[in-house]
Amino acid sequence: MARRGLKLKLRRDALRIFKAALRAADPFEAVRRQVRVQNGRVLRVGTRRYDLDRIDHIYVLGAGKASARMAQAIERQLGKRITAGLINTKHGHMAPLRRIELNECGHPVPDEAGRGGAQRILELARQAGSRDLVICAISGGASALLPLPLASATLEAKQLLTSELLRCGADIHEMNTIRKHISGIKGGQLAAAAAPAAVISLILSDVIGDDLDVIGSGPTAPDRSTVDDARRILKKFGLAEPELAETPKPDDHAFRRVQNLVVGSNAIAIAAAANEAKQLGYRGLVLSTMIEGETREVARVHAAITKEVVTSGRPIRPPACIISGGETTVTIHGDGLGGRNQEFALAAAIDIAGLENVAVLSAGTDGTDGPTDAAGAIADGRTVARARELGLEAAAYLRNNDSYHFFEALGDLVKTGPTGTNVADVRLVLIGT
């Protein structure tokens, strides 16, 4: 009974630590920390100041899973000063707004609602003049939510290419390099459309290293990638080459009046998780906020470190909380249902099978793991045995990429619903004494 109580405590603590990470990544607070109107006349954004008396019109544009809450914070500061606004957000990721329109779209595969919204966003940007200000709210998911194919391409062709890249296990950098070069709005092209207006881009990062030209495919950032880079990626995955177009580079005049500011990131969320773990009495170890790679391999490394802690107390003694962030990828071989976080938890469960006093949680901060309604899953050393009692073979479910149905049967899915934020993933391993 005492052992069962400890296992339940580890699971409860893992959920508490994950929720602390979510609170730190709240997009409303992230924007509020960086954007303030002072004395009714000066807009402070980070370290920069904008004289509102010298601005005729303010347009608020953007896209992403967290962009609605970001727009809400912008609207709270600027209110009636906003002339017009339009945000493309994922279905269900809404927030109450008065002066900024929200357009719900498909994600991760783009849809017609997204294409129409992207076209309207570009048209609003083109309305801005030299005495106007364009404020952009960009977060993870913006790439799929701003689908504006080149004139010769169709949305269906873009949907097919996106699906093929997902199936091949392309990482976020590869995905967005392709997206920028088949788009009429990504890769700095939104900033170019808004010129000569001043542009402020508030960015909630879900990308390892917070690369501005990768987050949301960088609609307001100069693009370091080229058409040749896109061709190499397509060749790597054996995909047919669509029409590709070059994007604005760092020396382009369009970026002269652009301020790109990262207001929230995975690193901030991971730091909050580490602090919560400390408050709960765990020794914390942050492995990295920049972890990429095949999900199963990353899970095996985490499991190996866990075994080392259990057997030798290295590199940290229990009670311990091992934390990592970033975003892994899944190469799909089966026809099951799941996402990278559920697959991580399943792969880790197999490797830690039989270990006492260990719990593993992996979840996406946006509340949606792959094409599922779960944020992720939680497992422990008894997960594989419990599944076998139900007639479920963990390895078979892993081979079929069917982690969702595996954890659903066990009641171990982590479901948060849409969180309103998106700063990649949080992975936790808790080890008790």
VENZILIN-V590389 format. One line per field, one symbol per residue. ss: DSSP state (2 for helix, 1 for strand, 0 for the rest). phi: phi as a letter, one per 40 degrees, with the letter a starting at -180 (. if undefined). burial: # if it has 9 or more other C-alpha atoms within 8 Angstrom, else .. A space follows every 50 residues. Layout:
# VENZILIN-V590389
ss: ???
phi: ???
burial: ???
This chain:
# VENZILIN-V590389
ss: 02222222222222222222222200222222221111000111100111 12220011111110002222222222222221111111110000000000 11111000000222222222222222200001111111100222200010 00002222222222222200022222222220100000222222000111 11110002220000222000000000222222222200000000000000 00222001111111022222222222222000111111111001222222 22222222222200000001111111001000000000022222222222 20000001111111000000000001111100222222200002222220 002222222200110000000000111111100
phi: .ccccccccccccccccccccccccdcccccdcbbacbfgbbccbgccbb cccbbcbbbbbiahcbcccccccccccbfccccaaabcbcdgcbacbbbb cbbcbcacccbcccccccccccccccccbcbbbbbbbbadgcdccbcbcd dcbbccccdcccccccccgcccccdcccdccbbbbcfgccccccdcccbb bcbbcbbcgfcccbcggfcbbccccbdccccccccdcgbccccbbcbcbd ccccccbbbbbcbaacccccccccccdcccgccbbccabbcbhcdccccc cccccccccccbgbcacccbbcbabhacbbccbbbcbiaccccdccccdc cbdgccfbbbbbacccgbbgcbcbciabaaccdcccccccgbbdccccdc fbccccccccgbccbbgdcgbabgbbbbbbbcb
burial: .....##..##.######.###.#########.####...#####..... #...#.###################.###..##########.##..#.## #######.###.###.######.###.##.#################### ..###..##..##.#.#####..##########.################ ########.#..###########..##.###.###...........###. .#.##.##.#######.#######.###...#####.#########.### .###.#####..#..###############.#...############### ###.#.#############.##############.###...###..#### ########...####.################.
